[in-house]
Amino acid sequence: MFDQPIVMLDFETTGLSAAGGDRITEVAALRIVDGVVTERYVTLINCGVRIPSFVTALTGISQRMVDNAPPVTQVLPQLLEFIGDDVLAAHNASFDARFLLAESERQGLSPRHRGLICSLKLARRMLPGQTSYKLGGLAHALNITYRGSAHRAEADAEVSTRLLLHIGDSLCHRYRCQAIAPGLLEAINRQSAAKVPQFLSRSFGAVR
């Protein structure tokens, strides 16, 4: 499916702004190799902050759960080691990337991933006409079943993984190739939707 490993990342957080002081409450990182999740790193995180009531209502993550979770000073180094220099992916990837960078900077650490793929941008370019590009809406449209609760990191990461595999599989079938380079998916992210067909035609040599 993909010719290099990709790590799908999902964070649950106390809010939407890493720059504004919001913090991570849960992480799931799933390594995809040859179209299969081969490893996963999943944990709640104690960042020493209060969990807003609306976050608990949305995610089910309570103050007691994070108070008893491993501290972020332990989790972040382990997460960065797990990701290593593989390509990173996430649904609305800029959100997760900002939180990853903010938490890394707090500890004087530097992420080493070699690229960033956004499955939200990919879906907008490769699956036109959807009524919603939120993860839940795409899951419903593509008959992807949640194996856990939405807005929990592992369940969302698994759905994002299946979405990414669906897009990769569609590209392989359409262009009769054995594997897709993660760099191609990054390049698709950078194209406007109108230019994607021409870009893919050039990339694969001819439209089939």
C-alpha positions as CSV (number, residue, x, y, z in Angstrom):
1,M,0.0,0.0,0.0
2,F,2.6,2.6,1.1
3,D,6.3,2.0,0.3
4,Q,7.4,3.5,3.6
5,P,6.0,3.3,7.2
6,I,3.6,6.0,8.2
7,V,2.7,6.8,11.8
8,M,-0.9,8.0,12.3
9,L,-1.2,10.3,15.2
10,D,-4.2,11.6,17.2
11,F,-4.3,13.8,20.3
12,E,-7.1,14.6,22.6
13,T,-6.6,18.0,24.2
14,T,-8.0,20.5,26.7
15,G,-8.8,22.9,23.9
16,L,-8.0,24.0,20.4
17,S,-5.0,26.3,21.0
18,A,-1.5,24.9,21.7
19,A,-0.2,28.5,21.6
20,G,-2.8,29.6,24.1
21,G,-1.8,27.0,26.7
22,D,-4.1,24.1,25.9
23,R,-2.5,20.7,26.6
24,I,-2.7,17.1,25.6
25,T,-4.8,14.7,27.5
26,E,-4.4,11.5,25.4
27,V,-2.4,10.2,22.5
28,A,-2.6,7.4,20.0
29,A,0.2,6.7,17.5
30,L,-0.3,3.8,15.1
31,R,2.5,2.6,12.8
32,I,1.3,1.5,9.4
33,V,3.5,-0.9,7.5
34,D,2.4,-2.6,4.2
35,G,-1.2,-1.5,4.8
36,V,-1.3,-3.0,8.4
37,V,-1.0,-1.4,11.8
38,T,2.0,-3.2,13.2
39,E,2.7,-1.2,16.4
40,R,0.8,1.3,18.5
41,Y,1.5,3.7,21.4
42,V,-1.6,4.7,23.3
43,T,-1.8,6.4,26.7
44,L,-3.6,9.1,28.7
45,I,-1.3,12.0,29.7
46,N,-1.0,14.0,32.9
47,C,0.0,17.5,31.9
48,G,-0.8,18.9,35.3
49,V,-3.8,20.9,34.1
50,R,-7.5,21.0,34.8
51,I,-9.8,19.2,32.4
52,P,-12.7,21.5,31.3
53,S,-16.1,20.1,31.7
54,F,-16.9,20.4,28.0
55,V,-13.9,18.2,27.2
56,T,-15.1,15.5,29.6
57,A,-18.6,15.7,28.1
58,L,-17.1,15.3,24.6
59,T,-14.4,12.7,25.2
60,G,-15.3,11.0,28.4
61,I,-11.8,11.8,29.7
62,S,-12.2,12.9,33.3
63,Q,-9.9,14.8,35.7
64,R,-9.3,11.6,37.7
65,M,-8.3,9.7,34.6
66,V,-5.5,12.2,33.7
67,D,-4.4,12.7,37.3
68,N,-3.7,8.9,37.4
69,A,-2.0,8.9,34.0
70,P,1.8,9.0,33.2
71,P,3.3,12.5,33.3
72,V,3.9,14.3,30.0
73,T,7.7,14.3,30.8
74,Q,7.6,10.6,30.5
75,V,5.2,10.3,27.6
76,L,6.6,12.8,25.2
77,P,10.1,11.2,25.0
78,Q,8.5,7.8,24.5
79,L,6.2,9.1,21.8
80,L,9.0,10.9,19.9
81,E,11.1,7.7,20.1
82,F,8.1,5.7,18.8
83,I,7.6,8.0,15.9
84,G,11.3,8.2,15.1
85,D,12.0,9.5,11.6
86,D,8.9,7.9,10.0
87,V,6.4,10.1,8.1
88,L,3.7,11.4,10.4
89,A,0.0,11.6,9.4
90,A,-3.1,12.9,11.2
91,H,-6.6,14.1,10.4
92,N,-6.3,17.9,10.4
93,A,-2.6,17.3,10.8
94,S,-1.6,21.0,11.5
95,F,-3.6,20.7,14.8
96,D,-1.8,17.7,16.1
97,A,1.6,18.9,14.8
98,R,1.2,22.2,16.7
99,F,0.6,20.3,20.0
100,L,3.4,17.9,19.3
101,L,5.8,20.8,18.7
102,A,4.6,22.8,21.7
103,E,5.0,19.9,24.1
104,S,8.4,19.0,22.7
105,E,9.6,22.6,23.0
106,R,8.6,22.6,26.7
107,Q,11.0,19.7,27.3
108,G,13.7,20.9,24.9
109,L,13.1,18.1,22.5
110,S,12.8,18.0,18.7
111,P,10.5,15.8,16.7
112,R,12.4,13.8,13.9
113,H,9.5,12.8,11.6
114,R,10.4,13.2,7.9
115,G,7.1,14.5,6.6
116,L,3.5,15.3,7.5
117,I,0.4,14.0,5.7
118,C,-3.1,15.5,6.4
119,S,-5.8,13.0,5.8
120,L,-8.4,15.8,6.0
121,K,-6.8,17.6,3.1
122,L,-6.4,14.4,1.2
123,A,-10.0,13.6,1.6
124,R,-11.0,17.0,0.3
125,R,-8.9,16.5,-2.8
126,M,-9.5,12.7,-3.4
127,L,-13.1,12.3,-2.3
128,P,-14.9,15.3,-3.7
129,G,-18.6,15.9,-3.0
130,Q,-18.7,14.7,0.6
131,T,-21.3,16.4,2.8
132,S,-18.7,16.5,5.6
133,Y,-15.0,16.1,5.9
134,K,-15.0,15.7,9.6
135,L,-13.7,12.3,10.6
136,G,-17.1,11.0,11.8
137,G,-18.8,12.1,8.6
138,L,-16.2,10.5,6.4
139,A,-16.4,7.3,8.4
140,H,-20.2,7.2,7.9
141,A,-19.9,7.9,4.2
142,L,-17.2,5.2,3.7
143,N,-18.8,2.6,6.0
144,I,-15.9,2.7,8.4
145,T,-17.0,1.5,11.8
146,Y,-15.6,2.9,15.0
147,R,-14.2,0.2,17.2
148,G,-14.3,2.5,20.2
149,S,-15.7,5.9,21.2
150,A,-15.3,8.8,18.8
151,H,-13.2,11.6,20.3
152,R,-10.9,9.1,22.0
153,A,-7.4,9.0,20.5
154,E,-7.1,5.4,19.6
155,A,-10.5,5.1,18.0
156,D,-10.0,8.3,16.0
157,A,-6.5,7.2,15.0
158,E,-7.8,3.8,13.8
159,V,-10.6,5.5,11.7
160,S,-8.0,8.0,10.3
161,T,-5.8,5.0,9.4
162,R,-8.6,3.3,7.5
163,L,-9.4,6.5,5.7
164,L,-5.7,6.9,4.6
165,L,-5.6,3.3,3.5
166,H,-8.9,3.8,1.5
167,I,-7.3,6.7,-0.3
168,G,-4.1,4.8,-0.9
169,D,-5.9,1.8,-2.2
170,S,-8.0,3.9,-4.6
171,L,-4.8,5.5,-6.0
172,C,-3.2,2.1,-6.4
173,H,-6.2,0.7,-8.3
174,R,-6.7,3.7,-10.4
175,Y,-3.1,4.0,-11.5
176,R,-2.2,0.3,-11.3
177,C,0.7,0.7,-9.0
178,Q,1.9,-1.6,-6.2
179,A,2.6,1.1,-3.6
180,I,2.2,4.8,-2.9
181,A,5.1,6.9,-1.7
182,P,4.2,9.0,1.4
183,G,5.8,11.9,-0.4
184,L,3.2,11.7,-3.1
185,L,0.5,12.1,-0.5
186,E,2.3,15.2,0.9
187,A,2.5,16.6,-2.6
188,I,-1.3,16.0,-3.1
189,N,-1.9,18.0,0.1
190,R,-0.1,20.9,-1.4
191,Q,-2.2,21.0,-4.6
192,S,-5.5,22.8,-5.0
193,A,-8.4,20.4,-5.6
194,A,-8.8,21.6,-9.2
195,K,-5.2,20.8,-10.0
196,V,-5.1,17.3,-8.4
197,P,-6.2,15.3,-11.5
198,Q,-3.5,16.9,-13.7
199,F,-0.9,16.5,-11.0
200,L,-1.7,12.8,-10.6
201,S,-1.7,12.3,-14.4
202,R,1.8,13.8,-14.5
203,S,3.0,11.9,-11.5
204,F,1.9,8.5,-12.8
205,G,2.6,9.1,-16.4
206,A,-1.0,8.9,-17.8
207,V,-4.5,8.7,-16.5
208,R,-5.9,5.1,-16.6
